[in-house]
Amino acid sequence: MNFRPDAAFPQTLDQQDELAAFRRRFVVNEPNLIYLDGNSLGRLPHETATLLQKMVAEQWGNRLIRGWNEGWMALSERIGGKIGQLIGADEDEVIIADSTSVNLFKLALAAVRFQHGRHKIVTDNLNFPSDLYILQGVAQLAERPLHIEMVPSPDGIYGPVEALAQAIDQDTALVALSHTVFKSAYTYDMAAVTRLAHNAGALMLWDMSHSVGSVPADLHAAEADLAVGCTYKYLNGGPGSPAFLYIRRDWQKKLGNPITGWMGQHHMFDFKLAYQRDPSLRHFLTGTPPVLATAAIEPGVNLLLAAGMDQLRAKSIQQTEYLIYLWEQWLRPLGFRLNSPREFHWRGSHVSLGHDEGWRIDQALIHDMNVIPDFRQPDSIRLGIAPLYTSYHDIYEAMRRLRMAVTEGLYKKYTVTTTAVT
Ligand SMILES: *Cc1c(COP(=O)(O)O)cnc(C)c1O
């Protein structure tokens, strides 16, 4: 598509957008606020607000403990199964549980225990820090010496695919990577990297936190063994909503949950004293699920399924391309760098723009310009596009205001010291 830099152009694109109506399914209370942080915390679907009020009043309020047999117990599997449809998995291969970090811990430790005799976990330095901390903890808990090979990206943007191919060898128990990386949005070729792992006899674990709901993935086609992901980003499940985990069916009997609890026990209400795991994926549950927070995931997932992942991806590509076009026109001359892959093929649904004054510009955007991006050290303003509700107008306005924050020197009144949550 040939983009234009004028103010009428985004209106035309919004009029042509077949997914535009989905924006009305979300709470948008501040029309002048440009929200480009749906990759950190998705917007609230109207239906989720209604559902939660109803559940509190009717289910918790009226049904009390009877609620467990009237749907609560089945929520983790039922909603997990729906997420499976977004990522190319069958419904009995995905379950909602815990947080992404805890799920990664359970799956990674289960995988390395299965892979006796191998001494290495391979990852990269673009991975999310929590993932790296979890892997370090897993290495300490393994019953044998296990070290982590953290393969460096050549430029901090692209995944080090060739170096990974070198690092993955016969001593590798597990390869654990983010499908779409959190800073640059580089997105791995899931099938190709999974093949590298399998050729060496290693298991492959994907963290889909930054891709699920924005980048289509097909875990079955890629023959991926394991995956985890977040539900409060592009799935719009709400702050701290529980995460999901995927275990390919043929691994479910072979791998054991290292945190054995009653929710994973076979016939749990027999209250037997010895742990015997449930034959289904439920054995990767541990304790009582947060019912309200789990239920809140479903309306957002329904919206994604209704829109269709291929349609969402097509819109997301066009929107990130438009954003990068405006960067070239307006921001590149002002010292902004593109800290994301230029080719959409390698890019997820956010774009990182670097600037020497990145932190101060980020502050001016939030406090003076009513734009919410987020900031990632050392220099990146990260602009997240959630194709379900981000409009072309949002992108045009964000870039126009970003340009003004620099040309009018608005950022100069902010200090260079960073604050807590960014
Ligand atoms: C957001 C994100 C997480 C979040 O983990 P929590 O356990 O929910 O805090 C983990 N990994 C990646 C790659 C993420 O993007």
The ligand as an SDF file (V2000), in Angstrom:
LIG
                    3D

 15 15  0  0  0  0  0  0  0  0999 V2000
    4.5280  -10.4570   29.8780 C   0  0  0  0  0  0  0  0  0  0  0  0
    5.4650  -11.6030   29.8210 C   0  0  0  0  0  0  0  0  0  0  0  0
    5.5850  -12.4650   30.9120 C   0  0  0  0  0  0  0  0  0  0  0  0
    4.8070  -12.1810   32.1640 C   0  0  0  0  0  0  0  0  0  0  0  0
    5.0190  -13.1120   33.1470 O   0  0  0  0  0  0  0  0  0  0  0  0
    4.1380  -13.0730   34.4810 P   0  0  0  0  0  0  0  0  0  0  0  0
    4.4670  -14.3150   35.1350 O   0  0  0  0  0  0  0  0  0  0  0  0
    2.7110  -12.9180   34.0650 O   0  0  0  0  0  0  0  0  0  0  0  0
    4.5420  -11.8620   35.2530 O   0  0  0  0  0  0  0  0  0  0  0  0
    6.4490  -13.5510   30.7950 C   0  0  0  0  0  0  0  0  0  0  0  0
    7.1580  -13.7690   29.6680 N   0  0  0  0  0  0  0  0  0  0  0  0
    7.0560  -12.9350   28.5980 C   0  0  0  0  0  0  0  0  0  0  0  0
    7.8210  -13.2340   27.3610 C   0  0  0  0  0  0  0  0  0  0  0  0
    6.2190  -11.8310   28.6530 C   0  0  0  0  0  0  0  0  0  0  0  0
    6.1140  -11.0080   27.6100 O   0  0  0  0  0  0  0  0  0  0  0  0
  1  2  1  0
  2  3  1  0
  2 14  2  0
  3  4  1  0
  3 10  2  0
  4  5  1  0
  5  6  1  0
  6  7  2  0
  6  8  1  0
  6  9  1  0
 10 11  1  0
 11 12  2  0
 12 13  1  0
 12 14  1  0
 14 15  1  0
M  END
$$$$
